[in-house]
Amino acid sequence: CSPNDRVLWLRKLTMAQADLRRKETENFRRQQSINREVFCEVSMGSQEHRTPAVPTTISSDPVWNTSMQFLVKDLDDDVLCITVKEKGNFSPDHFLGRTELPISDVIIATKDTRGPITKELPLHEVRSGLVKLRLDLHFFEKVAPSQYKHIS
């Protein structure tokens, strides 16, 4: 084999390898777009909730429309944490991004309004993504333990 032949074979192998990678990537994307289920884990302190997994494709955004309630213990320090994941049927769940919303931001946003507000939060630790939340904050009168009524 001449050096020229080696260069030609190396080029052919490199082109075949690139073509194989492209086809594998296309197949992987096609497979993901068919059977993809996405869910959210939502937490505040030790309180945790999870949305149901909903089917989605690359061309459609997931919509959970799930109601959750959290007990806010500290208006200044509590933070609502949202993690978006793809359900792994025979493998661990795949991380798709996370975001946080300080409750103090919700208080500021609801100061001049009544009823629910909508917040759009960018996903972090990923290239792109957005979570849209509809929030409503309800305040209850704080009662000292000495004022509790005991039921007999």
N, C-alpha and C positions, 0 to 999 in steps of 0.2 A: 504494500500500500504506500502510495506516495503521500507526502504531506498535504497536497491539494485534496486527495480523496478523503483523508481524515477530516479536514475542515468541512467538506461537503456532508459527510456522514454526521458530524457534530451538529451542523445546522439543521439537518433533517430531524435528528433526535430532539433538538431543542424546540423545533416547530411542533413536532408531534406531542411533546410534553405540554407545551402551552395550550394546544388544542384540547388535550385530555382534561387539563385543569379547567378550561372554559366550559366544557361539557359537564363536568362534575359540579361546577358552581351553578350552572343553569338547572340541573336536575335537583340540586339541594334547594334552590329558591322555589322551584315549582312544587316540590314536596312540602315545603314550609307553608306556601300559600294555600294549600289544599286542607291540611289538617291542623291548623294553628288555633289553640285556645289560650286566651289571655285572662289573667285575673289580677286583682290588687290585694295586697295586705295593707291594712290601715291600722295604725296604732297611735296611742297617746299614753305615754308612761307604760304602765303594766296592762292597760286595756288594749285588746287586739280584736280586730274583725277582719273578715275576708269576704270578698265578693265571690259570686259564682264565676266559674270559668265560662267565657263566652267565645263562640267561634268567630274568627276574623280572618281576613285575607290582607294581602299587601295593599289592595286598593280600598279597603274599608277599615275605618277606625272602630275599635270596640266601644260598646255602650253598655254600661252595667246597670244604671238606673237603680241602684241599691241604697236603701235607707239604713243609716247607722246612727247610734247615739253614744256619746262619750260624756263622762262626768269630768268637767274641768275643775281641777283642784287649785291651780294657781294661774290667774289671768295673765300675769306677766311672764311666767316661765314655761307654761305648757306649750307643746308643739305637736301638731298633727303630722305624722309621718306616713307617706304613701309610697309603697314599693310595687312596681308593676313587673309581673313575671309571666312567662309563657309556660304553660303546664307541660311537664315532661311525663309522658305516659310510662316509658320504660327507662327513664333517665331522670336525673335531678331537674327541678324546675330551672328555667333559663332566665336570668336577670335581664330586664329590659329598661330599667331606669328607676330613679327614686326622686322624690321631692319632699319638701317640708313646708308647713304653713304655721308660723307662730300664732297662737290664739290672740296675742296682742294686736296683730294685723287685722284679724277678723273684727275685733272690738272697734278699731279705728274705722274700718270700712262700713260697719253697721251703725255707727254713732248717729248719723243723720237720716237713717232709713228705717222702715219697719218691714219685717218679713225677710225672706231669704235673699242672699246675694250670690252672685256667680263670680268665681275666681278661676283664672287660667294660670297654671303653674308649670314652668318648664321642668322637664326631667333632667336630672343631673347624672353624671358618670356615664353618659351616652352621648352620641353625636347630636341627636335631635329627639323631640318628643314633647308632648304637652298633655297635661291632665286638666280637665275642666270639672270644677266642683260647684255644686249648689249647696250653700251653707245657711243655716239658720241658728242663731244663738238665743237661748232662753235662759233668763236669770231667775233664780229662786231665792227667796229670802233665807239668809243664813240663820240657823237656829242654834243657840248654845245648848250643849248637852243637858244643862240643868232645866231647860224648858221642854225637854221631850216629855210627852205624855205616855205613861205606861198603860198598856191595855191589860185588863184583868180578865 
